Amino acid sequence: MTTVLDADDEHQDHGDDEEEAPYGYWPEPCANCGKLIPRAKPAGAGRPPEYCDSTCQNERKAARARERNAPGLPGQILRVEETVTRMEQVTADMRLELSKINSPEGIEARLAAARAANANDVAQANQQTVRAQADAAAARSEASQARADREAAEAAAERDRAEREAADDAREVAEQKARDAERRRAQAERNAADAAAAQQLAEEERAAATDRADHAGREAAEAIEQRDTATEQRDQARQEAAAAQARAEAAARERDRAEARAREAESAREAAERERDGARHEAAQAAVEVMEALRAQQLAEERARQAEVEKKEFEAGYARALAETKQARQERDQAAAQTTEASRQRTAAEQREARAEEARTQAENRADRAEQRADTRIGQAEKRRDEIAAQLTTEQEERRRVERDKGAAEQRAVDAEQRAERVKATADRLANELRARDEEAARLRAEIVALSQAKKPARRGGKRTAEEEAPPEPIPGQTAVPLPGEEPEGETGN
């Protein structure tokens, strides 16, 4: 009856505790007092507690410290049990972690992470390769542009060189034209000087011919005048002769004088005739001279006309020479301008050629730098690819190592389980031995009690002593073995 009441009280206490624990209890009771451990919050993840509060924990810790430090086999058994418990905990944790790692899900997760990392590295390497290829393409494009610029600069330099040569040729042609014009101008000046000299000579000859014609005319006039005078003198002489004949007839005296005068007149007549003949001859000569003078005048006039024509021709030639000289000067100026322009163009062409050469050099330098950058980036990409390949190889080696570690861990887990089983078997064997010794000790105690009862019979209805009433306190962690005739605890009827 007392047992039933105690059970009811315990059930009531449990009911009170259930009322006090709205979230229920943990599945394992307290390791010290054996009471159920109420939950402080709804069920969730986490390790279940072993003790209901810190008091039980401290008591249990103190009891285990006493038991651990107890001499003899019980302390060793407890230490072995603690070691086994720790090994079981470590083995369980390791088994859990190994199950997480070595499970198909864990392996797949690690493989997925490795694949993702490898894919990311490969994608980065591909991006770097694409960038390197783009940079290489840009470098090649820059090199092509630089080559095109260089070819264009060379073509421009060639054109400038051709223009410079054409300008030099034009300058030489212009200088040749200027020299020819200068020569024609000098020739025209010489021709003009010769024409002026010829004109002056013709003027002088015409003036001389005119003078000779005038002189011949004057001489002819004088001869004619002398002829007329001689004729008049002849007529006068004839008159005088007739007068003298008349006076001769009139005066004899005067005849001698008349004869003398006649003779003188005859002499004078003869002289006059001679003079007349001379005058006639001189007149004829004068006429011839006049004719010659006229012919000379005509020739002089012809020469003057020719000289005038030559003068006009010389003036026209001189004008042409002046025009040619002017044109030659213009051509010389144009040639000088062309020469200046050609020099300027040549200078500009040389400057353009220098700029083109500089641009070509810069383009070649840019192309070289771009090729170097492309080579560097290609080398970096190849290095990154090699690094990724090495990482992939390392990952594969790591995966194989993990698989080997997994196998070794599984083997270690199996070995640990086997060691735990062996330790547990040893602990069971020791517990059985201890239980057998406890049974032997209980049997000996029962024999001692029986012997003591046989020596001192107990009074009926008397009370037990405190030693008889108080059963021996079991050592914590040991299994209580009931004595013969005793019922195990917790098997009372309801």
Number of C-alpha atoms within 10 A of each C-alpha: 8 7 11 12 11 11 14 13 12 12 12 12 12 15 12 11 16 15 11 11 16 13 14 18 18 17 12 14 17 18 16 19 13 13 14 19 22 18 17 12 10 10 11 7 6 6 6 12 15 16 21 20 12 9 11 17 17 13 13 17 13 12 16 18 14 12 19 17 14 13 10 8 11 19 17 15 20 21 17 17 16 14 14 19 14 12 18 17 12 13 20 15 12 17 19 13 13 17 17 14 17 21 14 11 13 15 17 14 14 15 16 14 12 16 16 13 15 18 15 12 19 19 13 16 22 17 13 20 22 14 17 24 19 13 21 23 15 17 24 18 14 22 23 15 15 23 16 14 20 22 14 14 23 17 14 17 22 14 14 23 18 14 17 23 14 13 24 17 14 17 24 14 13 23 20 14 18 23 16 16 24 20 14 19 24 15 15 24 19 14 18 24 14 14 24 17 13 19 24 15 14 24 18 14 21 23 16 15 24 19 14 20 23 16 16 25 19 14 20 23 15 17 25 18 14 22 23 14 16 23 15 13 19 22 13 15 20 17 13 18 21 13 15 21 18 13 16 18 12 12 14 12 12 16 18 13 15 22 18 13 17 21 15 14 21 18 14 17 20 15 15 22 19 15 17 23 16 17 23 18 15 21 24 16 18 24 20 16 21 23 17 18 23 21 16 21 24 17 17 23 21 16 19 24 15 16 22 19 15 18 23 16 16 24 19 15 20 23 17 17 25 20 16 20 24 17 19 25 20 16 20 24 17 18 24 18 15 19 22 15 16 23 18 14 19 22 14 15 23 18 14 18 23 14 14 23 18 14 17 22 14 14 22 20 14 16 22 16 15 21 21 14 16 22 17 14 20 21 14 17 22 16 13 21 19 13 16 19 15 12 17 18 12 14 19 14 12 14 17 12 14 17 14 12 15 19 13 14 18 17 12 16 19 14 13 18 18 12 15 20 15 12 18 18 12 14 19 14 12 15 18 13 12 18 17 13 12 18 17 12 13 16 14 12 13 14 12 12 13 13 12 12 11 10 9 9 10 12 8 6 6 7 10 11 8 8 8 10 9 9 8 8 7 10 11 13 13 13 13 15 15 13 15 10 6 8 11 11 8 6 7 10 7 9
